[in-house]
Amino acid sequence: MSIHTEKNVFLIPYWIVNTIERNHYTLDTVLNLEKLTDITSAEDLALTSLLNEDNSKVFGVNIYSPSLYQNWYKDGKVWEKFNTQIKPLEQLLHNEIDNRLFNEASLNSNYQEPFEIKDIDSKTFLVIIYPGYFGGTKFKEYQNKLGKELLKLFYVYEGYDCMTKRQIFEHYLNNL
């Protein structure tokens, strides 16, 4: 009898990871909104939220994953600040995420891969999105590669039956 753990996906733009590392924190800091508000700008947090809410450019279809908000909601006071000061910025920054993350002109030789997947806790896969790849000419290839890599991980953690019920599995099959 196997015990499975349901894992969720949390997308993070590369610049948040750079900020976390520059401040000598570990990657699981992305799950702690209070720490993030100390080291990142409200705009960067709004862009991160926007990336997780509208992730169709990364996956090819918008995939719901509650990981971002489940983790950020833990502290009511910080969550209130997020909803009143950060969340409203999303509407103003929608084009900014395209320019910084999905514009092929933003490709950077420091980032040789389109994404990186990190297993940061028992419930979360962190997917770091690097600039330019998902807005370039090979975006479909990268979407399929990401889907395939996540499905392999879901298979290991959840088993075949649970993995095949995921929206990303159906989308992956439709693109074969």
N, C-alpha and C positions, 0 to 999 in steps of 0.2 A: 504494500500500500504506500503510495507516494503522497507526500504533503506538498501542495502547491501554494505559491505565494503570488497573488495578483500584482503585477508590476504596471506602473503607469509611466508615461513619457513626459518629461519636462524639457522643452526646447529652450535653449539659452543662446543669445548671440555671443560671438567670440569676445567682444569687448567687455562683457560682464566678467567672463573668465579671466581676462587680462587684469581687470581691476581687482578681483579676488586674489589672484596670485601676487600682484604688486603689493597688496596689503598683508601678505603672508597668512592668508586664511586657506582652509581646505575647500574643495569643491562643494562639499555639502552645505557650505554657507549659503548657496542659492536657495536653500529651503528655509532660511531664517530671514524673514522680511526685515526684522529690526536691525540685524547686522548689515543687511544690504542697504538700508536707508542711510546708514552711517557712512558707507564708502562709495555709494553710487548716486547719480543724480536722479531726480524724479523723472526726467525725460527717459533715462535709460531703463528705469523700472517700468514705465509706461510702454516702452517699445518691447520689453520682454513679455509683458502681459499681452500686448497686441499680437506678438509672434505666436503665443500659445493659443490665443482665441481664434486667430485666422491663420492656420498652419497649412493651407492648401498649396502654397508655393513650395513647401517642403515635402509634403506627402503626395500631392496630386489631387487630394480630396481633403476636406476639413475633417480631422480626426479629433473627437472629444477625448480629453484626458484630464481628469480632475487633479492631477498631482500638484500643479502650481498653486491653486487656491486652497487645497486641503492643507498644504504646508504653511501657506502664508496666513491663513485664517486663525491660526492657533492663538495669537495674541490680539485680543479684541481692540485694544487701544491703537496698536500699529495698523490693524486691519481698517479701522475707521479712518486713520490718516491716509491709507492707501486709497480708499474709496472716495474721499473728499478732495485730496490734493494730487494724487497720481493718476487715478483712473480717468478723470476728465481730460487729461492731456492726450489720450489715445486718438481722439478725433483730429487733433491738431497735428499729430505726428505720423499719420498713416503713410504719407509719401516719404517721410524720413526713413522708415524701415526699408522701403524699396530702394532708396538711394544708398543707404549704408550696407545693406545686407544682400539685396537681390540684384543689384546693378552689376552687369558683367564687367564694367569699367572698374569696379572695386576689387577685382581679383588681386591677390597679394601673394608674392612669392614666399612669404613666411608661412603660408597655409597651403600645404601641398594636397590636402584632401578636402572634399566638400563638407564633411562632418566627422565628428568623433563621438562615440557612444561610451559613456561611463556608467558603471553600476554604483550609484552613490549611497543607496540604503536599501533596505529590504522591500521597499515599495516603489522605488523610483529608478528609472533609467534617465540619465541626463544626456541629451543630445546637443552637442555644441555645433552650431551652424557657423561655417566660415564664409567670408565675403565673396560674392560674385558667382558662385557655382550654380545656385538654384535659379538664377536669372539669366544664365547663359544659354548657349545653343544646345548643350548636353543636359539640360535640366531634367528631362524625362529619365535619362540614364541614371542620374544621381537619385532621383525619387525612387526608382526601382531598386537601386542598390541599398538605400536606407531601409526601405520596406523589407527587403530580403534579410538584411542584418538584424533588424528588430524581430522579425518573425523567428529567426533562429534562436534568439535569446528568449522570446516568449515560449517557444517550444521547450527549452531547457527548464525554465522556471515554472511553467504552468501545465505543460503537457499538450499533446496534440489536440484533444477535444476543446480545451479552453482557447488555445491559439487560433483554431479555425473559426471561432465565433467572433473574433475581432474584426472590426471594420477594415483595418489595414490588410488583413488576409484577403478579404473579398476584393478589395481594390487591387491588390497585387495579382490575384488570379485573373482579373479582368484585363490587366495590362500585359499578360503573357502572350 
